[in-house]
Amino acid sequence: MKIMHIISGGDKGGAKTHMFTLLDELCKMADVTVVCLMRGVFYEEIIERDVRTVLLEQTNRMDFSVCRKIEKMAIEEGFDIINVHGARANVIAMRLNKRKLNIPIVTTVHSDPLLDFDGFVKRLVFMNLNLIALKRLKYKIAVSDYIYDMLTERGYMPNDIRTVYNGMDFKIEEPHISKEEFARKHNIPYDPECVYMGVAARFSHVKGVDIFIRSAAEVLKKNDKARFVIIGEGEDEKKLKDLAKELGISDKVYFLGFVKEIYDFFNFIDINMLTSRSEGFPYCLLEGAKSRKATIATAIGGIAQLIVEDETGLLFESENVSECAEKVLYLMENRTRIDELGEAIYQKASSEFSNEALAKAYLENYKTFIKKYRRRKPYDIILSGYYGFDNFGDDLVLMLLCDEFKKKIPDIEIVALAKSPKSAMCRYKINCKHRYNPFAIKKAIEGSYNYINGGGTLLTDVTSKRSLTYYCTMLKYAKKKGLRTMLLGSGIGPFVNKASSEKAKEALLSTDLIALRDTNSLDIINGLGLSAKAHSTADMAFLLSSKASKNRITAKVMKDNGLTENNFFIVALREWKYNAPGFEKSVAAICDHLAEKHGLIPVFIPVQPEKDLAISKNTISLMKSKAVLINMPEESLKLLPGLSLNSKFTISMRLHPIICSFVYSKPVIALSYDTKVSGFVEENNAGLCIDVTEVTEDKLLAMAKDLDGFNTNTSADGIAQLKENAMKNIDLAVNLMK
């Protein structure tokens, strides 16, 4: 493979280190040429390395004459792909003639483009030019999950972004001078009894060197044996020196300017610090790790990929000067931890962030981008369902569909139709289009090979006749456009009137695959005369891991609300026109009974806040006991399973909280508003069930007494079978696509 890298040539920070680390290994695997646009630190150093380097010098940033030279070189030498780095190279790449080149152009995003330039004029001109370029450059490599998420949140298509973390060659021992020699060289009064904190950063607001200095002042109030060493340069240098002087610590804070021999610096310091306000995955972390230096860093960006609190380093909240100072003082008072954390970060970094892994990841992504560039249609599958309405069950199904398809076909291209495409893209890491935008739908369908109605009871007129019309129309339109069409892990019916069932039958007659999650739906399909093409599967939610743990989101919610394992039960209600009179009062009564008799806390979870929040609040207002109302965050797909695992049992109208409890062998009182709820509970002996039209206080209290001695008959074999049936959805779809 022939690869062209384009970079400004003046880089001397993380981008330079990233490139050198990458090229050291990538040049062994492929034919690589580096094009520099100016003379500078990067250019002067790379020409000393065994890398083919071409200088196409711009007279200024707006000199685009180099574009023709790059095009000529790329075509004549037959390059397969171009990879650009940094704002200057992005703008050049934007001006290249894409049709003439006919190869993919990839940009590596090393940092937040909104924070790359300081000063009003630079931000106004160069930042905005870079943002325009990023919009026009389709393929992107992010240097951390943080950068990936940032790009997705800003509307860049997730299917065209790949994450490759920075790497480093840990096999080579870096030469360095002694601590004493370094101190003499830089006029530092060296005292081996002192602890030296160091930060390597550009002097700009985003790098937070001021936070380092302010925390230094707080540390020195309590421990006079601390010293602070800063290397770097930038336009904020005078401001930072003035701050140290203002705080009265300038005699213990040393500004060394630009230090070329970076490992001399890391050998000298005792603790590596990073106090940035924004980061991707900075190289100073890996450089410090290679030198086995204990690290204190801001808990931002991709830093948590390497720094695990009190295991491989210490983290503090962004801009929290006091917390930063506390971490420094802790290590000064527990000096053995300095060596322990230094060794721990070295072990993790050397095993997970090597330069060889970096180069291999780049090469694999280049192959992927070339393949994507040559595709006739951009998508393999278009997923349609009740997605993007903040409904846990349907959103869980979409997440599981995406995860399982990607496991089966790693390079599969998926697009989903959702009510809120932007938030759905952030959550599921796939491209999304608005489900009500006819132009976006048309483009997505014409750009795909397969159409799937996935999860939920989509074909029914009980909840909405409009939804039935929508999904039937979509199935027929996709088929008309030549796509293979599928109903996957879904339910059908019931139908209130015959016209609705005929509409569903018409849409399903030409559907290639019908995989149904419950026996009630199979009975309805048989009644429509379509049994020959129907398959019995199970709800995709059964693919939830039965080994789930109390994840970070769950742990925080439980701690904030005074919840511990098995001291609470879940309540999931929804507004429903046929709820019995006094329904909320009856539910409040059973919650009070369970709280008083067993000392349990009722935890109300609005699975779909739009429809569930009001009834949850009203029921709580009728209770005497303490209750907790959980406002489902963006991470609700992790939260509800985590809470189900740690709860005592569940009272629910919603199907998917019932399924979550069942997967974790927790009993259920199901308040059935639909046959899908009662059918599931009865088929699987998942708990006790009552129709919402029959709910009374006395009946629920009787069920509560029965629940005391109720044990689910869920066996490991039973769960395994349901998981196998759920996976059948994916297997059927993959076989059809083949």
SELUM-455634 format. One record per residue (C-alpha): residue in three letters; y, z, x. Coordinates in steps of 0.05 Angstrom, whole numbers, padded with zeros to 5 digits, always signed. Each point is the difference from the previous one (the first is absolute). Layout:
BEGIN
AlaYZX;...
***
This chain:
BEGIN
Met+00000+00000+00000;Lys+00070-00018+00026;Ile+00052+00052-00018;Met+00075-00002+00011;His+00039+00066+00001;Ile+00076-00003-00007;Ile+00043+00060+00018;Ser+00073+00008+00020;Gly-00014+00018+00073;Gly+00047+00059+00002;Asp-00046+00051-00033;Lys-00011+00065+00037;Gly-00027+00047-00052;Gly-00062+00004-00043;Ala-00003-00075-00012;Lys-00003-00013+00075;Thr-00056+00050+00010;His-00037-00027-00061;Met+00003-00071+00027;Phe-00022+00019+00071;Thr-00058+00041-00027;Leu-00021-00055-00047;Leu+00006-00057+00051;Asp-00040+00036+00054;Glu-00062-00007-00044;Leu+00018-00059-00045;Cys+00007-00046+00059;Lys-00073+00013+00016;Met-00020-00023-00070;Ala+00046-00059-00014;Asp+00050-00050+00029;Val+00067+00036-00005;Thr+00071-00023+00015;Val+00061+00045-00006;Val+00068-00031-00015;Cys+00062+00041+00018;Leu+00068-00015-00029;Met+00042+00035+00052;Arg-00004+00033+00069;Gly-00008+00075-00004;Val-00045+00058+00015;Phe-00060-00029-00037;Tyr+00007-00069+00032;Glu+00010+00028+00070;Glu-00063+00042-00006;Ile-00046-00049-00035;Ile+00010-00054+00052;Glu-00032+00049+00050;Arg-00062+00003-00044;Asp-00058-00049-00006;Val+00027-00031-00065;Arg+00027-00070-00010;Thr+00074+00010-00016;Val+00051-00052-00020;Leu+00075+00014-00002;Leu+00038-00039-00054;Glu+00066+00034+00008;Gln+00050+00005-00057;Thr+00074-00002+00017;Asn+00010+00050-00058;Arg-00038+00026-00061;Met+00024-00058-00042;Asp-00024-00053+00049;Phe-00057-00034-00038;Ser-00009-00059+00048;Val-00062+00037+00027;Cys-00035-00013-00067;Arg-00011-00074+00017;Lys-00028+00019+00068;Ile-00048+00050-00031;Glu-00023-00051-00051;Lys-00011-00052+00054;Met-00040+00048+00043;Ala-00042+00025-00059;Ile-00019-00071-00023;Glu-00012-00031+00069;Glu-00042+00058+00025;Gly-00038+00011-00066;Phe+00015+00073-00015;Asp-00040+00030-00057;Ile+00048+00056-00019;Ile+00069+00028+00017;Asn+00013+00075+00003;Val+00073+00023+00003;His+00027+00069+00017;Gly+00068+00030-00017;Ala+00062-00022-00038;Arg+00022-00055+00048;Ala-00068-00033+00001;Asn-00007+00008-00076;Val+00064-00040-00011;Ile-00023-00054+00048;Ala-00067-00004-00037;Met+00036-00006-00066;Arg+00036-00063+00026;Leu-00064-00034+00025;Asn-00024-00062-00039;Lys-00062+00029-00034;Arg-00025-00066-00026;Lys+00006-00033+00067;Leu-00036+00057+00036;Asn-00054+00008-00054;Ile-00025+00066+00029;Pro+00009+00072-00025;Ile+00058+00042+00027;Val-00011+00075+00003;Thr+00052+00054+00013;Thr-00018+00068+00027;Val+00043+00054-00033;His+00009+00056+00050;Ser+00052+00042-00038;Asp+00042+00005-00063;Pro+00044-00062-00001;Leu+00054+00039-00037;Leu+00007+00046+00059;Asp-00005-00048+00059;Phe+00075-00010+00009;Asp+00057+00050+00009;Gly+00072-00016-00015;Phe+00032-00034-00060;Val+00005-00070+00028;Lys-00070-00003+00029;Arg-00029+00026-00065;Leu+00040-00048-00042;Val-00019-00061+00041;Phe-00064+00010+00039;Met-00035+00048-00047;Asn+00010-00045-00060;Leu-00021-00062+00039;Asn-00064+00037+00020;Leu-00013+00021-00073;Ile+00007-00073-00022;Ala-00048-00021+00055;Leu-00051+00052-00021;Lys+00001-00026-00071;Arg-00014-00070+00025;Leu-00055+00018+00049;Lys-00062+00007-00043;Tyr-00049+00035+00047;Lys+00013+00068+00030;Ile-00033+00051+00046;Ala+00023+00072-00010;Val-00009+00049+00057;Ser-00017+00058-00047;Asp-00019+00015-00072;Tyr+00071+00027-00009;Ile+00029-00068+00019;Tyr-00051-00034-00046;Asp+00019+00045-00059;Met+00074-00010+00015;Leu-00007-00076-00002;Thr-00041+00003-00064;Glu+00051+00045-00034;Arg+00054-00050+00017;Gly-00037-00056-00035;Tyr-00038-00035+00056;Met-00068-00025-00022;Pro-00055+00049+00023;Asn-00053-00055+00005;Asp+00040-00030+00058;Ile+00010+00065+00039;Arg-00050+00030+00049;Thr+00005+00067+00036;Val-00015+00004+00074;Tyr+00016+00066+00034;Asn+00030+00001+00070;Gly-00050+00006+00057;Met-00002+00018+00073;Asp-00045-00007+00061;Phe-00028+00069+00010;Lys-00048-00022+00055;Ile+00054-00007+00053;Glu+00029+00062+00032;Glu+00075-00009+00002;Pro+00033+00017+00068;His+00055+00051-00001;Ile+00040+00044+00047;Ser-00005+00076+00001;Lys+00042+00045-00046;Glu+00040+00025+00060;Glu+00015-00070+00025;Phe+00021-00023-00070;Ala+00046+00060-00006;Arg+00033-00015+00068;Lys+00007-00074-00017;His+00037+00015-00065;Asn+00039+00062+00023;Ile-00038+00048-00046;Pro-00002+00073+00025;Tyr-00076+00008-00007;Asp-00029+00068-00018;Pro-00076+00002-00009;Glu+00008+00061-00046;Cys+00038-00043-00051;Val-00030-00044-00054;Tyr+00029-00071+00001;Met+00006-00037-00066;Gly+00012-00075+00004;Val+00020-00056-00046;Ala+00001-00075+00016;Ala+00042-00038-00050;Arg+00056-00049-00012;Phe+00066+00036-00012;Ser+00010-00018-00073;His+00002+00038-00065;Val-00069-00021-00022;Lys-00033+00029+00063;Gly+00027+00069-00016;Val+00017+00023+00071;Asp+00053+00044-00032;Ile-00056+00037-00036;Phe-00033+00012+00068;Ile+00065+00028+00027;Arg+00014+00045-00060;Ser-00070+00028+00001;Ala+00009+00012+00075;Ala+00060+00044-00016;Glu-00042+00041-00049;Val-00057+00008+00050;Leu+00046+00023+00056;Lys+00028+00056-00044;Lys-00070+00031+00001;Asn-00030-00024+00066;Asp+00041-00015+00061;Lys-00059-00032+00037;Ala+00004-00065-00040;Arg+00027-00064+00031;Phe+00013-00067-00034;Val-00005-00068+00033;Ile+00025-00064-00033;Ile-00012-00071+00025;Gly+00030-00062-00032;Glu+00066-00033-00012;Gly+00042-00027-00057;Glu+00067+00001-00034;Asp-00007+00072-00024;Glu-00005+00027+00071;Lys+00069+00031+00004;Lys-00007+00030-00070;Leu-00066+00033+00020;Lys+00027+00028+00065;Asp+00060+00027-00037;Leu-00047+00034-00050;Ala-00038+00035+00056;Lys+00066+00023+00029;Glu+00026+00023-00067;Leu-00064+00041-00011;Gly+00008+00031+00069;Ile-00067-00024+00028;Ser+00021-00058+00044;Asp-00025+00038+00062;Lys-00071+00001-00028;Val-00001-00071-00030;Tyr-00009-00056+00050;Phe+00020-00072-00016;Leu-00036-00046+00049;Gly+00019-00068-00027;Phe-00051-00057+00003;Val-00062+00019+00039;Lys-00044-00060+00019;Glu-00058+00041+00026;Ile-00018+00030-00067;Tyr-00061+00038+00023;Asp+00041+00037+00053;Phe+00038+00028-00060;Phe-00062+00017-00041;Asn-00032+00034+00059;Phe+00061+00043+00010;Ile+00008+00027-00071;Asp-00046+00051-00032;Ile+00011-00019-00073;Asn+00013-00070-00027;Met+00046-00001-00060;Leu+00019-00052-00051;Thr+00055+00018-00049;Ser+00014-00068-00033;Arg+00024-00009-00071;Ser-00042-00063-00008;Glu-00059-00028+00039;Gly-00058-00047-00005;Phe-00049+00022+00054;Pro+00041+00012+00064;Tyr-00029-00013+00068;Cys+00030+00064+00029;Leu-00056+00036-00039;Leu-00054-00039+00036;Glu+00035+00005+00067;Gly+00004+00075-00009;Ala-00072+00002-00023;Lys-00023-00039+00061;Ser+00035+00053+00043;Arg-00036+00055-00040;Lys+00066+00030-00025;Ala+00002+00045-00060;Thr+00043-00033-00053;Ile+00049+00023-00053;Ala+00022-00055-00047;Thr+00034-00015-00066;Ala-00050-00007-00058;Ile+00021-00072-00016;Gly-00026-00071+00004;Gly-00067-00011+00033;Ile+00005+00061+00044;Ala-00051+00038-00042;Gln-00052-00052+00020;Leu+00000+00033+00069;Ile+00030+00069-00011;Val-00043+00047-00042;Glu+00036+00066-00010;Asp-00022+00053+00050;Glu-00059-00044+00021;Thr+00031-00056+00041;Gly+00073+00023-00004;Leu+00053+00032-00043;Leu+00041-00032-00055;Phe+00066+00019-00032;Glu+00038-00026-00061;Ser+00051-00055+00014;Glu+00068+00028+00021;Asn-00024+00072-00006;Val+00031+00028+00064;Ser-00024+00071-00012;Glu-00073-00021-00011;Cys+00003-00043+00063;Ala+00026+00060+00039;Glu-00055+00045-00028;Lys-00053-00049+00024;Val+00030+00001+00071;Leu+00003+00076+00001;Tyr-00072+00005-00024;Leu-00025-00041+00059;Met+00044+00037+00049;Glu-00030+00066-00024;Asn-00071-00029-00001;Arg-00001-00041+00064;Thr-00075-00010+00000;Arg+00009-00042-00063;Ile+00044-00049+00040;Asp-00060-00021+00043;Glu-00048+00002-00059;Leu+00043-00045-00044;Gly+00013-00046+00059;Glu-00075-00010+00011;Ala-00013-00008-00075;Ile+00052-00055-00009;Tyr-00027-00037+00061;Gln-00071+00001-00028;Lys+00022-00027-00068;Ala+00048-00053+00028;Ser-00048-00026+00052;Ser-00057-00008-00050;Glu+00041-00030-00058;Phe+00060-00036+00031;Ser-00025-00041+00059;Asn+00031-00066+00022;Glu-00066-00035-00009;Ala-00002+00020-00074;Leu+00072-00023-00007;Ala-00014-00070+00028;Lys-00064-00008-00041;Ala+00037+00020-00064;Tyr+00055-00051+00015;Leu-00051-00055+00013;Glu-00037+00014-00065;Asn+00065+00000-00039;Tyr+00020-00066+00032;Lys-00065-00030-00025;Thr+00013+00028-00069;Phe+00071-00027-00003;Ile-00024-00069+00023;Lys-00053+00000-00054;Lys+00050+00023-00053;Tyr+00049-00054+00023;Arg-00053-00054-00011;Arg-00024+00023-00068;Arg+00006-00049-00058;Lys+00014+00057-00049;Pro+00029+00067+00020;Tyr-00046+00044-00042;Asp-00074+00010-00012;Ile+00009+00046-00060;Ile+00054+00015-00051;Leu-00011+00069-00032;Ser+00026+00012-00070;Gly-00002+00066-00038;Tyr+00042+00057-00026;Tyr+00030+00010+00069;Gly+00067+00028+00020;Phe+00010+00043-00063;Asp-00011+00065+00038;Asn-00067+00009-00034;Phe-00047+00036+00048;Gly-00064-00031-00027;Asp+00023-00073+00005;Asp+00035+00011+00066;Leu-00063+00032+00028;Val-00041-00060-00022;Leu+00048-00047+00036;Met-00004+00041+00063;Leu-00076+00001-00001;Leu-00005-00074-00015;Cys+00045-00016+00059;Asp-00037+00048+00047;Glu-00069-00025-00019;Phe+00017-00074+00002;Lys+00031+00010+00070;Lys-00064+00034+00023;Lys-00043-00058-00024;Ile+00048-00055+00023;Pro+00046+00029+00055;Asp+00048-00060+00000;Ile+00004-00007-00075;Glu+00068-00017-00029;Ile+00017+00038-00064;Val+00060-00003-00047;Ala+00008+00046-00060;Leu+00042-00004-00063;Ala+00038+00065-00011;Lys+00057+00027-00041;Ser+00034+00027+00062;Pro-00018-00048+00057;Lys+00040+00034+00054;Ser-00030+00069-00009;Ala-00069-00030-00010;Met+00006-00038+00066;Cys+00017+00065+00036;Arg-00058+00037-00032;Tyr-00056-00052+00006;Lys+00021-00040+00062;Ile-00009-00067-00036;Asn+00048-00052-00027;Cys+00021+00012-00072;Lys+00036-00041-00052;His+00034+00021-00064;Arg-00050-00004-00058;Tyr+00055-00023-00048;Asn+00032-00053+00044;Pro-00030-00067-00024;Phe+00023-00037+00062;Ala-00031+00052+00048;Ile-00064+00000-00041;Lys-00005-00076+00000;Lys+00011-00002+00075;Ala-00051+00055+00013;Ile-00054-00032-00043;Glu+00011-00069+00029;Gly-00003+00032+00070;Ser-00067+00035-00012;Tyr-00074-00018-00007;Asn-00023+00058-00044;Tyr+00030+00039-00058;Ile-00024+00070-00017;Asn+00017+00045-00059;Gly-00019+00066+00034;Gly-00012+00069-00029;Gly+00021+00033-00064;Thr-00012-00020-00072;Leu+00045-00061+00001;Leu-00028-00040-00058;Thr+00012+00044-00061;Asp+00050+00002-00057;Val-00002+00076-00009;Thr+00052+00017+00053;Ser+00040-00064-00005;Lys-00009-00070-00030;Arg+00051-00027+00051;Ser-00044+00022+00058;Leu-00060-00035-00031;Thr+00041-00064-00006;Tyr+00025+00007+00071;Tyr-00068+00008+00033;Cys-00034-00053-00042;Thr+00056-00050+00015;Met-00005+00015+00074;Leu-00075-00010+00001;Lys+00006-00067-00035;Tyr+00059-00024+00043;Ala-00035+00018+00065;Lys-00062-00038-00023;Lys+00042-00060-00020;Lys+00029+00000+00071;Gly-00070-00004+00030;Leu-00010+00072+00022;Arg-00065+00039-00006;Thr+00015+00055-00051;Met-00030+00069-00006;Leu+00002+00063-00041;Leu-00018+00054+00050;Gly-00019+00073-00012;Ser+00037-00003-00067;Gly-00010+00022-00071;Ile+00006-00042-00064;Gly+00021+00022-00069;Pro-00001+00030-00049;Phe+00035-00052-00044;Val+00034+00021-00064;Asn+00001-00070-00030;Lys-00044-00062+00005;Ala+00057-00045+00026;Ser+00005+00044+00062;Ser-00075-00004+00015;Glu+00002-00076-00009;Lys+00059-00005+00048;Ala-00039+00040+00052;Lys-00063-00042-00011;Glu+00039-00064+00010;Ala+00027+00025+00067;Leu-00068+00025+00023;Leu-00039-00063-00018;Ser+00025-00035+00062;Thr+00004+00062+00045;Asp-00048-00006+00058;Leu-00019+00073+00008;Ile+00002+00059-00048;Ala-00017+00068+00032;Leu+00007+00058-00048;Arg+00005+00074+00016;Asp-00030+00032-00062;Thr-00054-00011-00053;Asn+00050-00002-00058;Ser+00032-00062+00031;Leu-00068-00031+00010;Asp-00015+00011-00074;Ile+00065-00035-00019;Ile-00015-00059+00047;Asn-00069-00006-00032;Gly+00034-00002-00068;Leu+00044-00057+00024;Gly-00061-00039+00022;Leu+00018+00002+00074;Ser-00056+00044+00026;Ala-00029-00055+00045;Lys+00059+00003+00048;Ala+00012+00076-00001;His-00019+00049+00054;Ser-00005+00076-00005;Thr+00038+00035+00056;Ala+00042+00064+00002;Asp+00072+00021+00006;Met+00029-00013+00070;Ala+00023+00073+00002;Phe-00071+00019+00018;Leu+00013-00028+00069;Leu+00045+00061+00014;Ser-00029+00036+00059;Ser-00042+00059-00022;Lys+00017+00032+00067;Ala+00074+00004-00013;Ser+00038+00057+00032;Lys+00064+00037-00014;Asn+00046-00054+00027;Arg+00071+00013+00024;Ile+00031-00017-00067;Thr-00049+00044-00039;Ala+00007+00058+00049;Lys+00076-00001-00006;Val+00000-00003-00077;Met-00051+00057-00003;Lys+00039+00043+00048;Asp+00067-00013-00035;Asn-00031+00020-00068;Gly-00042+00059+00021;Leu-00066-00036-00011;Thr-00064+00015+00038;Glu-00070-00028-00006;Asn-00030+00013-00069;Asn+00059+00042-00025;Phe+00026-00055-00046;Phe-00022-00054-00049;Ile+00030-00068-00015;Val+00030-00021-00066;Ala+00014-00074-00012;Leu+00030-00019-00067;Arg+00032-00062-00029;Glu+00042-00018-00061;Trp-00045-00029-00054;Lys+00018-00017-00071;Tyr-00066+00027-00028;Asn+00002+00068+00034;Ala-00018+00054-00051;Pro+00055+00042-00032;Gly+00016+00059+00044;Phe-00034-00034+00059;Glu+00047+00027+00053;Lys-00003+00071-00028;Ser-00076-00003+00001;Val-00001-00023+00073;Ala+00050+00054+00018;Ala-00046+00052-00032;Ile-00061-00020+00040;Cys+00041-00001+00064;Asp+00025+00071-00015;His-00072+00023-00015;Leu-00027-00028+00066;Ala+00060+00028+00039;Glu-00007+00070-00029;Lys-00076+00005+00000;His-00014-00031+00068;Gly+00067+00008+00037;Leu+00006-00075+00008;Ile+00064-00041+00005;Pro+00007-00061-00046;Val+00026-00059+00041;Phe+00029-00055-00044;Ile-00002-00069+00032;Pro+00038-00057-00034;Val-00047-00057+00022;Gln+00050-00050-00027;Pro+00066+00038-00004;Glu+00032-00049-00048;Lys-00052+00018-00053;Asp-00025+00068+00023;Leu+00060+00040+00024;Ala+00030+00018-00068;Ile-00065+00025-00031;Ser-00016+00039+00063;Lys+00068+00035-00001;Asn-00005+00015-00074;Thr-00070+00030+00006;Ile+00023+00045+00058;Ser+00059+00024-00042;Leu-00050+00025-00053;Met-00040+00040+00051;Lys+00006+00074+00017;Ser-00033-00005+00068;Lys+00027-00030+00065;Ala-00012-00074+00007;Val+00016-00051+00054;Leu+00026-00070-00014;Ile-00012-00050+00056;Asn+00049-00057+00008;Met-00045-00054+00028;Pro+00030-00026+00065;Glu-00010-00069+00031;Glu-00063+00027+00033;Ser-00032+00017-00068;Leu-00061-00042+00018;Lys-00017+00054+00051;Leu+00026+00059-00040;Leu-00042-00004-00064;Pro-00067-00007+00036;Gly+00020+00056+00047;Leu+00019+00046-00058;Ser-00064-00018-00038;Leu-00042+00019+00061;Asn+00034+00069+00004;Ser+00004+00015-00075;Lys-00047+00040-00043;Phe-00005-00052-00056;Thr+00041-00051-00039;Ile+00026-00007-00071;Ser+00020-00072-00009;Met+00016-00056-00048;Arg+00005-00048+00058;Leu-00063-00034+00026;His+00012+00001+00075;Pro+00013+00075+00008;Ile-00067+00008-00036;Ile-00033-00048+00049;Cys+00032+00036+00060;Ser-00028+00066-00025;Phe-00068-00031-00012;Val-00002-00029+00071;Tyr+00013+00070+00027;Ser-00050+00033-00049;Lys+00054+00037-00039;Pro-00011+00011-00076;Val+00046-00031-00051;Ile+00027+00012-00070;Ala+00016-00072-00022;Leu+00050-00011-00055;Ser-00021-00070-00021;Tyr+00052-00049-00026;Asp-00044-00061+00015;Thr-00074-00016+00002;Lys+00005-00012+00075;Val+00013+00075+00008;Ser-00054+00026-00047;Gly-00049-00053+00023;Phe+00007+00019+00073;Val-00006+00075-00012;Glu-00061-00007-00044;Glu-00037-00052+00043;Asn+00009+00042+00063;Asn-00003+00071-00029;Ala+00067+00010+00034;Gly+00023+00057-00045;Leu+00019+00016-00071;Cys+00036-00050-00045;Ile+00041+00002-00064;Asp+00039-00055-00035;Val+00075+00011+00001;Thr+00002-00008-00076;Glu-00045+00061-00007;Val+00034+00047+00049;Thr+00015+00070-00026;Glu+00012+00066+00034;Asp-00066+00029-00023;Lys-00041-00060+00023;Leu+00032+00000+00069;Leu-00011+00075+00007;Ala-00073-00010-00018;Met-00005-00055+00052;Ala+00032+00046+00052;Lys-00055+00051-00013;Asp-00053-00054+00007;Leu+00033-00023+00065;Asp-00013+00069+00030;Gly-00074-00016+00005;Phe+00006-00075+00008;Asn-00026-00034+00062;Thr+00004-00074+00011;Asn-00067-00033+00011;Thr+00032-00044+00053;Ser-00049-00012+00056;Ala+00011-00033+00067;Asp-00046-00056-00023;Gly+00040-00009-00064;Ile+00066-00005+00037;Ala-00031-00047+00050;Gln-00024-00045-00056;Leu+00069-00002-00033;Lys+00031-00017+00068;Glu-00050-00055+00008;Asn+00016-00027-00069;Ala+00075+00002+00016;Met-00012-00037+00065;Lys-00037-00053-00040;Asn+00069-00023-00025;Ile+00020-00019+00071;Asp-00068-00031+00017;Leu+00001-00044-00063;Ala+00071-00023+00015;Val-00014-00016+00073;Asn-00063-00039-00018;Leu+00039-00040-00052;Met+00055-00015+00051;Lys-00051-00026+00049;
***
